[in-house]
Amino acid sequence: MKNEIICELDKILPVVERVHGEHHPELHEVAALYAEVRENADPQKLERLHDVTSGFTAPADACPTYIKAYADLAALAENKA
């Protein structure tokens, strides 16, 4: 399951960042943190990812792909914790 989540995030997170990053600049940090966590599941980075995403809660104007990305990040963090 973890590999499926990573494959999915590798596809959709860059798109979400590109499409929504202008109005949600925190997505740039989310993408950078994801890249770091993907390489090394440092608990501090996972905690920062949790904080930056407001507990993996997508904003009210989030599209379904944005919501899916946050759900996948939450699942990844849960599996790595």
Order of alpha helices (4+ residues) and beta strands (2+ residues): alpha-alpha-alpha-alpha
